[in-house]
Amino acid sequence: SRTEQRGKDAHSHVGREVEELCLVIRSTGRRGDDGRVSVTFGQLFETYETISNKVVGILLRARKHGLVGFEGEMLWQGKDDDVVITLLE
């Protein structure tokens, strides 16, 4: 059905945005002693906001899928700029 197809298309689009977010973290972050790449929310927001104004939503989706980790339930620009976001894959 058309509704089912729209749902599949939306899921695919979000998946591509999550992949792009992980690439941005990988390219702007730093590799820690544990081998994982991390970036602060402030750095990521500054870099990624030109790509997508939905950076927090995409981060939450990436965390739900086990791709990134960070402290707290929600991130706010200005307040949480020092929160470290780590790639888990």
Phi, psi and omega in degrees: 000165180294321180297316179298319180294319177299320178297317178295318179297317180295318179298318179295319180297315179296320178300319178294322179294322177297316178300317180296319178300315179298322177295320179296317178299315181299321185277334182256342184277183179237143179278127181273180179299333179278358179088353180271149180268132180228155177212151176280155178301320179300313178299313182296316181299316180299319181284314191276339184297334177287338179273317183207136177275007182251031187304319182293316179298320179291322176299317179296320178295317179297321178293320179302326180269007176075021182268331179224160176225145175198158180283147175092166180271326184221153178242136181239132178300136181090308182283321187248024184299336181266000178293132182270131177250127185240134173288131182256349184283000000 
